[in-house]
Amino acid sequence: MADDYCVFDIQPAKSLIEVKEELGLKDERSAFGFPHRMGFSIGCTFSPKDKFKFFSTADEMADYLLKFKGKLVSFNGTRFSLPVLLDEIDIDKFLRLQRLPHLDILADFYDRAQGRFRVSLDNMAQATLGRGKISGVDSPMLFEQGRLSELSEYCQRNVELVDGLFAFGLQNRKIKFIPAGDNKVAEIKVNYDEAMP
């Protein structure tokens, strides 16, 4: 497997309910459209060279990602994780982040599935790897309560899952998932090699 990649995950400081109330939205689902209003609580990266790294500020994390020479890998990093940084970094830095080589596993899945299915990281990880996210965790609550070691563990687990999905997809050229309303595992072909630098 290529060794010039960096998996990242970013956790927000605010919940969807908080953003909904702040912006006067009609439901929590609408708050997904405003990740830049959620604030940054913690970020985690994994690369074969640096192993796991944690970041306590958006600027620190953005600077690390901008200096990384290789492909970024995430799950919903394009539409969610990177925009979370926007509230706390300048727009020029954010635009430079958006131009970096980046494999967003969720965006790639939706492109290949042509919008026929909706999946989460937990869904895809359970089906593909046989293990999922740490359940029952409310990361904004952990941040608010100062339970940073638990928050770090949660964020690292997400990074481990994304790294596992990336490795599986590279090796097997497919990713598994469980379609909504169905208990049977399905799969979709991927080509992560073409996404590597």
Stockholm file with secondary structure:
# STOCKHOLM 1.0

chainA/1-197         MADDYCVFDIQPAKSLIEVKEELGLKDERSAFGFPHRMGFSIGCTFSPKDKFKFFSTADEMADYLLKFKGKLVSFNGTRFSLPVLLDEIDIDKFLRLQRLPHLDILADFYDRAQGRFRVSLDNMAQATLGRGKISGVDSPMLFEQGRLSELSEYCQRNVELVDGLFAFGLQNRKIKFIPAGDNKVAEIKVNYDEAMP
#=GR chainA/1-197 SS CCSCEEEEEEEESSCHHHHHHHHTCSSHHHHTTCGGGSCEEEEEEEETTTEEEEESSHHHHHHHHHHCCSEEEESSIIIIIHHHHTTTSCHHHHHHHHTSCEEEHHHHHHHHHTTSCCCCHHHHHHHHHSCCCCTTCCHHHHHHTTCHHHHHHHHHHHHHHHHHHHHHHHHHSEEEECCTTCCSCEEEECCGGGGCC
#=GC SS_cons         CCSCEEEEEEEESSCHHHHHHHHTCSSHHHHTTCGGGSCEEEEEEEETTTEEEEESSHHHHHHHHHHCCSEEEESSIIIIIHHHHTTTSCHHHHHHHHTSCEEEHHHHHHHHHTTSCCCCHHHHHHHHHSCCCCTTCCHHHHHHTTCHHHHHHHHHHHHHHHHHHHHHHHHHSEEEECCTTCCSCEEEECCGGGGCC
//
